[in-house]
Amino acid sequence: MIFTDLQDKINALYGYTPSQSNLLQNPDLLDMAIMAIAANATDLIAIATAYNTLMGTSLTSGDLIAQPDKTKLGILAIASSTTSLSTLATSYNTLMGTALTASTILSRPDLVRVAMMATWAAVTDLATLTAKVNALMGWTPTNAQLLNNSQLLEIALAAVIGDVSDLSAIATEYNAVMGTSFSGSDLLASPEKIARGAFFLIDSAPVVFEFYLGVVCDRATTYTDSFGNLWLADTYFTGGDVYGVPGPIAGTPDQDLFLGERYGNFSYALPTATNDLHQVDLLFREGYWQEAAARVFNVRINGTLVLTNFDIFAEAGYLTALTRTFEATPISNVITIAFETVLDNAVVSALSLRSQNG
């Protein structure tokens, strides 16, 4: 995992990409991104559905935006496949040797998290967690100490799920993602970092996408990029006009993908070979305005709003490559991408699809 994976996950969930500093300053948002990647949770609708199924509520995905604790529980419900409160209570009581009711557990969000993580980890006894704490931290907690320390329980459970028993391995992974230089012993003073590092190591078996189809706007010939992918000349569009800049474009080895653009109100209907899940990459650069809030637009994929009031200059500056990535399932072997002007003109430089099946 790398840090941009966390940013991309927030983009997939919330429709915007936080800066690295913003994400680091928001622990709830950071933890949601980490957990969602580990759980392979792809969108807020699925998370809301999992939460509602478990809790018997009717929250919308919009409701979850302001409720990070419930979002985290929805993510854990997906990861653990927990669909009933009775299962939740059984999992907790089996692990802890208690006889708490579901309503009692529900009154403690930390206990709910422990119960779902225990189900996810398939752990049914405290001895497994005691041994894991000893392997990581060099001391053996009593059952009473585990019972009264939900954070320690979550660390042990995350380590079981991530199949890691070495604090230095957690530190190595944490540093690789977060750009830090902590030693294993450094992490002992920051339990939340141990839990995050363990989550980084969880193998969630993400979908692997292979390049399938690329289209370059305002281009009359094909183009082969630096990775060997063949991009088509501008096609499959409806509406809009074209415009080009001489460059150079910062932040890319493939200038030709970003020199042209299609602008206005327009759409692309990209054909697919299957109706499997696809990755959609949208390539942008601001080639006219040199200030924020001058060009603002929305983007929909198969009718779903994925970018709202998008401002390329505010995100990347002038003549700088910017890519936004989404996932979409074709409708009758077509993925439709619509660009809607809010201020000035909507714009895109290139579009590509990547398929699960290559």
C-alpha positions as CSV (number, residue, x, y, z in Angstrom):
1,M,0.0,0.0,0.0
2,I,1.1,3.6,-0.6
3,F,-0.3,6.8,0.7
4,T,-2.1,7.7,-2.5
5,D,-4.1,4.5,-2.1
6,L,-5.6,6.1,1.0
7,Q,-6.4,9.3,-0.9
8,D,-8.0,7.3,-3.7
9,K,-10.1,5.4,-1.3
10,I,-11.5,8.6,0.2
11,N,-12.1,9.8,-3.3
12,A,-14.1,6.6,-4.1
13,L,-16.1,7.0,-0.9
14,Y,-16.7,10.7,-0.7
15,G,-16.0,12.0,-4.2
16,Y,-13.0,14.2,-3.4
17,T,-9.3,13.7,-2.8
18,P,-7.9,15.1,0.4
19,S,-4.4,16.5,0.5
20,Q,-1.8,14.4,2.4
21,S,-1.8,17.0,5.2
22,N,-5.6,17.1,5.5
23,L,-5.8,13.4,5.7
24,L,-3.0,13.2,8.3
25,Q,-4.8,15.8,10.4
26,N,-8.1,13.9,10.4
27,P,-7.7,10.6,12.2
28,D,-11.3,9.5,11.6
29,L,-10.9,10.0,7.9
30,L,-7.5,8.3,7.9
31,D,-8.8,5.3,9.8
32,M,-11.8,5.0,7.5
33,A,-9.6,4.9,4.5
34,I,-7.3,2.3,6.1
35,M,-10.2,0.1,7.2
36,A,-12.0,0.4,3.9
37,I,-9.0,-0.7,1.9
38,A,-8.5,-3.7,4.3
39,A,-12.1,-4.6,4.1
40,N,-12.4,-4.0,0.3
41,A,-15.3,-1.7,0.9
42,T,-15.8,0.2,-2.3
43,D,-18.6,2.8,-1.7
44,L,-20.7,4.5,0.9
45,I,-23.9,2.9,-0.4
46,A,-22.5,-0.6,0.3
47,I,-21.3,0.6,3.8
48,A,-24.7,2.1,4.6
49,T,-26.4,-1.1,3.5
50,A,-24.2,-3.2,5.7
51,Y,-24.7,-0.9,8.7
52,N,-28.5,-0.8,8.2
53,T,-28.7,-4.6,7.8
54,L,-26.9,-5.1,11.1
55,M,-28.5,-2.3,13.1
56,G,-32.1,-2.3,11.6
57,T,-31.8,1.3,10.6
58,S,-32.4,3.2,7.4
59,L,-29.4,5.5,7.1
60,T,-28.5,6.8,3.6
61,S,-24.9,7.1,2.3
62,G,-25.3,10.8,2.8
63,D,-26.1,10.3,6.5
64,L,-22.8,8.5,7.0
65,I,-20.7,11.4,5.8
66,A,-21.2,13.2,9.2
67,Q,-21.0,10.0,11.3
68,P,-17.6,8.4,11.0
69,D,-18.1,6.0,13.9
70,K,-21.1,4.4,12.1
71,T,-19.2,4.4,8.8
72,K,-16.4,2.4,10.5
73,L,-18.9,-0.1,11.9
74,G,-20.4,-0.4,8.4
75,I,-17.0,-1.2,7.0
76,L,-16.4,-3.8,9.7
77,A,-19.8,-5.3,9.0
78,I,-18.7,-5.8,5.4
79,A,-15.3,-7.3,6.4
80,S,-16.8,-9.6,9.0
81,S,-20.0,-10.4,7.1
82,T,-21.9,-9.7,10.3
83,T,-25.6,-9.2,9.6
84,S,-27.4,-9.7,12.9
85,L,-27.0,-8.4,16.4
86,S,-27.4,-11.9,17.9
87,T,-24.3,-13.0,15.9
88,L,-22.5,-9.9,17.2
89,A,-23.3,-10.7,20.8
90,T,-22.4,-14.4,20.4
91,S,-19.0,-13.5,18.8
92,Y,-18.2,-11.1,21.7
93,N,-19.3,-13.4,24.5
94,T,-17.5,-16.4,23.0
95,L,-14.3,-14.5,22.8
96,M,-14.5,-12.7,26.2
97,G,-16.3,-15.4,28.3
98,T,-19.1,-13.0,29.1
99,A,-22.9,-13.1,28.8
100,L,-23.6,-9.6,27.6
101,T,-26.8,-8.8,25.8
102,A,-26.7,-7.3,22.3
103,S,-28.2,-4.1,23.6
104,T,-25.4,-3.8,26.2
105,I,-22.8,-4.3,23.6
106,L,-24.4,-1.8,21.3
107,S,-24.1,0.8,24.0
108,R,-20.3,0.5,23.7
109,P,-19.1,1.2,20.1
110,D,-15.6,-0.1,21.2
111,L,-17.2,-3.5,22.1
112,V,-19.0,-3.6,18.8
113,R,-15.8,-3.1,17.0
114,V,-14.1,-5.8,19.0
115,A,-17.0,-8.2,18.3
116,M,-16.9,-7.6,14.5
117,M,-13.1,-7.8,14.4
118,A,-13.2,-11.1,16.3
119,T,-15.6,-12.5,13.7
120,W,-13.4,-11.2,10.9
121,A,-10.3,-12.7,12.5
122,A,-12.2,-16.0,13.3
123,V,-10.8,-15.7,16.9
124,T,-12.8,-17.4,19.6
125,D,-10.4,-17.4,22.6
126,L,-8.4,-14.8,24.5
127,A,-5.3,-17.1,24.5
128,T,-4.8,-16.3,20.8
129,L,-4.8,-12.6,21.5
130,T,-2.6,-12.9,24.6
131,A,0.0,-14.7,22.5
132,K,-0.3,-12.1,19.8
133,V,0.3,-9.2,22.3
134,N,3.3,-11.1,23.7
135,A,4.8,-11.5,20.2
136,L,4.3,-7.9,19.3
137,M,5.0,-6.1,22.6
138,G,7.1,-8.5,24.7
139,W,4.7,-8.8,27.6
140,T,1.7,-11.1,28.4
141,P,-1.5,-9.4,29.5
142,T,-3.9,-11.1,31.8
143,N,-7.4,-11.8,30.7
144,A,-8.6,-9.0,32.9
145,Q,-6.2,-6.6,31.3
146,L,-7.5,-7.5,27.8
147,L,-11.1,-7.3,29.0
148,N,-10.5,-3.7,30.1
149,N,-8.5,-2.5,27.2
150,S,-10.4,-2.4,23.9
151,Q,-7.5,-0.7,22.1
152,L,-5.2,-3.5,23.0
153,L,-7.8,-6.0,21.8
154,E,-8.2,-4.2,18.5
155,I,-4.4,-4.2,18.0
156,A,-4.2,-7.9,18.7
157,L,-7.1,-8.6,16.4
158,A,-5.8,-6.4,13.6
159,A,-2.4,-8.3,13.9
160,V,-4.2,-11.6,13.7
161,I,-6.1,-10.5,10.6
162,G,-2.9,-9.1,9.1
163,D,-1.0,-12.2,10.0
164,V,1.8,-10.3,11.6
165,S,3.7,-11.0,14.9
166,D,6.6,-8.7,14.5
167,L,6.5,-5.1,15.6
168,S,9.4,-4.2,13.3
169,A,7.4,-5.5,10.3
170,I,4.5,-3.3,11.3
171,A,6.8,-0.3,11.7
172,T,8.3,-1.0,8.3
173,E,4.9,-1.0,6.6
174,Y,3.7,2.0,8.6
175,N,6.8,4.0,7.6
176,A,6.4,3.0,3.9
177,V,2.9,4.2,3.7
178,M,3.1,7.3,6.0
179,G,6.6,8.5,5.1
180,T,7.8,8.3,8.6
181,S,10.9,6.6,10.2
182,F,9.6,5.0,13.4
183,S,11.3,1.9,14.9
184,G,9.2,-0.9,16.4
185,S,10.0,0.3,19.9
186,D,8.9,3.8,18.9
187,L,5.4,2.5,18.1
188,L,5.0,1.1,21.7
189,A,4.1,4.7,22.7
190,S,1.6,5.1,20.0
191,P,-0.9,2.1,20.0
192,E,-3.0,3.7,17.3
193,K,0.0,3.5,14.9
194,I,0.4,-0.2,15.7
195,A,-3.2,-0.9,14.8
196,R,-2.9,1.2,11.6
197,G,0.3,-0.6,10.6
198,A,-1.3,-4.0,11.2
199,F,-4.2,-3.0,9.0
200,F,-1.8,-1.9,6.3
201,L,-0.6,-5.5,6.2
202,I,-4.0,-7.0,5.8
203,D,-4.3,-8.7,2.4
204,S,-7.7,-7.7,1.1
205,A,-7.1,-9.3,-2.3
206,P,-8.0,-6.2,-4.3
207,V,-9.3,-6.5,-7.8
208,V,-6.4,-6.4,-10.4
209,F,-7.2,-4.2,-13.4
210,E,-5.4,-4.5,-16.8
211,F,-5.5,-1.8,-19.4
212,Y,-8.4,-2.3,-21.8
213,L,-9.3,0.9,-23.7
214,G,-7.9,4.5,-23.8
215,V,-9.1,7.5,-25.7
216,V,-7.1,10.7,-26.2
217,C,-9.1,13.9,-26.7
218,D,-8.4,16.2,-29.7
219,R,-6.1,13.6,-31.3
220,A,-6.4,12.2,-34.8
221,T,-3.9,9.3,-34.5
222,T,-3.3,6.5,-32.0
223,Y,-0.7,6.9,-29.2
224,T,1.4,4.4,-27.3
225,D,2.2,5.5,-23.8
226,S,5.4,4.9,-21.7
227,F,3.9,1.7,-20.3
228,G,3.2,0.3,-23.8
229,N,-0.6,0.9,-23.7
230,L,-2.2,1.8,-27.0
231,W,-4.6,4.8,-26.9
232,L,-7.1,5.5,-29.6
233,A,-7.7,8.8,-31.4
234,D,-10.6,10.9,-30.1
235,T,-13.8,8.8,-30.6
236,Y,-17.0,7.6,-28.8
237,F,-17.9,11.2,-27.8
238,T,-21.1,13.2,-28.1
239,G,-21.0,17.0,-28.0
240,G,-18.3,19.4,-26.9
241,D,-15.5,21.1,-28.8
242,V,-11.7,20.5,-28.8
243,Y,-8.7,22.6,-27.9
244,G,-5.0,22.0,-27.5
245,V,-2.0,23.5,-25.8
246,P,1.7,23.3,-26.7
247,G,2.8,22.2,-23.3
248,P,5.0,21.2,-21.5
249,I,2.8,19.4,-19.0
250,A,4.3,18.8,-15.6
251,G,4.0,15.6,-13.7
252,T,3.8,13.1,-16.5
253,P,6.2,11.2,-18.9
254,D,3.3,11.1,-21.5
255,Q,2.8,14.7,-22.7
256,D,0.6,13.6,-25.6
257,L,-2.1,12.3,-23.3
258,F,-2.6,15.8,-21.8
259,L,-2.0,18.3,-24.6
260,G,-5.5,18.1,-26.0
261,E,-8.9,18.4,-24.4
262,R,-12.6,18.2,-25.1
263,Y,-14.6,20.9,-23.4
264,G,-18.2,22.1,-22.9
265,N,-21.1,19.8,-22.0
266,F,-20.4,16.4,-23.5
267,S,-20.2,12.7,-22.9
268,Y,-18.2,9.6,-23.8
269,A,-19.9,6.2,-24.2
270,L,-17.0,3.7,-24.0
271,P,-17.7,0.1,-25.1
272,T,-16.6,-2.8,-23.0
273,A,-16.1,-6.5,-23.8
274,T,-17.7,-7.6,-20.6
275,N,-20.0,-6.3,-17.9
276,D,-17.4,-6.9,-15.1
277,L,-16.2,-4.2,-12.8
278,H,-13.9,-1.7,-14.6
279,Q,-11.5,1.0,-13.4
280,V,-12.2,4.3,-15.0
281,D,-9.3,6.8,-15.2
282,L,-10.0,10.4,-16.2
283,L,-6.9,12.6,-17.2
284,F,-7.0,16.3,-16.7
285,R,-4.8,19.4,-16.9
286,E,-5.8,23.1,-16.7
287,G,-4.5,24.7,-19.9
288,Y,-6.2,28.1,-19.8
289,W,-7.0,29.4,-16.4
290,Q,-4.3,30.3,-13.9
291,E,-6.6,30.8,-10.9
292,A,-8.9,28.7,-8.8
293,A,-12.7,28.8,-9.1
294,A,-12.6,29.9,-12.8
295,R,-13.4,26.5,-14.2
296,V,-15.7,24.3,-12.2
297,F,-17.7,21.2,-13.4
298,N,-19.3,17.9,-12.5
299,V,-18.7,14.4,-13.8
300,R,-21.1,11.5,-13.8
301,I,-20.3,7.9,-14.6
302,N,-23.3,5.8,-15.6
303,G,-25.5,8.6,-14.2
304,T,-23.8,8.6,-10.8
305,L,-22.1,11.8,-9.7
306,V,-18.4,11.1,-9.0
307,L,-16.9,14.6,-9.2
308,T,-18.8,17.6,-7.8
309,N,-17.7,21.2,-8.4
310,F,-14.4,19.9,-9.6
311,D,-11.7,22.5,-10.1
312,I,-8.5,21.3,-11.8
313,F,-6.4,24.3,-11.0
314,A,-7.3,24.1,-7.3
315,E,-6.3,20.5,-7.3
316,A,-3.1,20.6,-9.4
317,G,-2.3,24.1,-10.7
318,Y,-1.6,25.2,-14.2
319,L,-0.4,22.8,-17.0
320,T,0.0,19.9,-14.5
321,A,-1.2,16.4,-15.1
322,L,-4.0,15.2,-12.8
323,T,-5.7,11.8,-12.8
324,R,-8.9,10.8,-11.0
325,T,-9.7,7.1,-10.7
326,F,-13.1,5.4,-10.1
327,E,-14.8,2.0,-10.4
328,A,-17.9,1.3,-12.5
329,T,-19.8,-1.6,-13.9
330,P,-20.9,-1.3,-17.5
331,I,-24.6,-1.1,-18.5
332,S,-25.1,-3.4,-21.5
333,N,-21.4,-3.3,-22.2
334,V,-21.1,0.5,-22.2
335,I,-19.7,2.9,-19.5
336,T,-21.0,6.4,-20.0
337,I,-19.0,9.4,-18.7
338,A,-20.8,12.8,-18.8
339,F,-19.2,16.1,-18.2
340,E,-21.4,19.0,-17.0
341,T,-20.3,22.7,-16.9
342,V,-20.8,24.7,-13.7
343,L,-18.5,27.6,-14.5
344,D,-16.7,28.2,-17.9
345,N,-16.5,24.7,-19.4
346,A,-16.1,21.1,-18.3
347,V,-13.0,19.6,-19.7
348,V,-11.0,16.3,-20.0
349,S,-7.8,15.4,-21.8
350,A,-8.0,11.6,-22.0
351,L,-10.1,8.7,-20.6
352,S,-9.3,5.0,-20.1
353,L,-10.9,1.8,-18.9
354,R,-9.2,-1.1,-17.2
355,S,-10.9,-4.4,-16.9
356,Q,-10.7,-7.2,-14.4
357,N,-10.2,-9.7,-17.2
358,G,-7.6,-7.7,-19.2
